[in-house]
């Protein structure tokens, strides 16, 4: 059939060319052919008056003609330093020994399983059984999978129409899975949760984008964001045409959030004609690793209620708390404990399966819980969600498992608890080791890693180093990060990609390399930093 179609196409072209050459009309220098065929034609490119240049026709899309919001958008976590690291990794594979290190140590992104963290066995057993239900009835399955994983898989499949994990679901997610998540939220917080408030998404990021689409009408609409912040927020605000209104975390106070700073920045934005729509809070903090106190959270809730701001609570690191004197509390729990209900405050809480102790980044699961919005607005949120049809079913299942893991008495409980505790205790040890190592370096100060997966040390550079960075036309922390990568293979993200107080310099480093790799990170970083400071000492 393909041979027949190709022959017909060649005959058609030949016929048209013949007719064109015998016509009484003035001949064109080159025939105008369907685009599909033009690349196969011999001879020089068309050079008639329609072409702006005989040698280089103008491309259909240029940097001058794409959406300027895309140009404005930046995402440092996968920026220039990471691109260079990937090039170095290819060079090491092609020519071992070509650099002063034998591997790239990726400390730039919260991607646990890429750094050898193992998935939770119970979660993966349930996923495997749901994706291949034919094996549920086989006798050998009883010996390969735990009884509670088999039972949970049956429960989940019974909730999915047609028991088909490859089919679309309701645009908010499978109803039964939302029921499970709502029950998990209620158990966590001690306050009721409605499954109709749950929107399952492909990780937390699409949920953030969805809310920015809803809230931002023009550049006159502002979103209060912490500085330093996770670049998802600055990028999504830029893409949707809004204005980021910064509020600065207090590094000297352990990256604390002062209500007076919120008020000052809100008033400054209003004076510029900006209508501030929402406040973003990341707790535990990314990139700063702090865990907010309950008193601080109450201040934030009171501020949002008083100023009629939507509270956007990024709570994806809720399982990652490493200090005994701090505990995670959701903003919904805090607001309900203050006596505030649906009519008092609009609150959106984000959760993801990518972080915590599970680290299932590639499965793209997450949700947002939307409370305090009118039915008319809820309808609009649902409409935006329905444009994407639904989130992937594996991610939906994982989100339900994260919020309803094995309980005491279940066959998998002991192994599940051991895996969870091993991961979280190891992360705490790694955080402490890196924190101590950074604080031992000349000109480096690092706040305590209370939670999340990152450290955000401050670098006090010699003036000579700052001048060298200026000569290289780059920020001093980016200059440092590039030199660190070239010398050690360690990948960190310059603090300038997250925002920072003017005149201060930082980098973000994950605590995710496996525990046996941490000594190598410390030794390489220590040796490099000593050499850097010696080279640029004033």
Order of alpha helices (4+ residues) and beta strands (2+ residues): alpha-alpha-alpha-alpha-beta-alpha-alpha-alpha-alpha-beta-alpha-beta-alpha-beta-alpha-beta-alpha-beta-alpha-beta-beta-alpha-alpha-alpha-beta-beta-alpha-alpha-beta-beta-beta-alpha
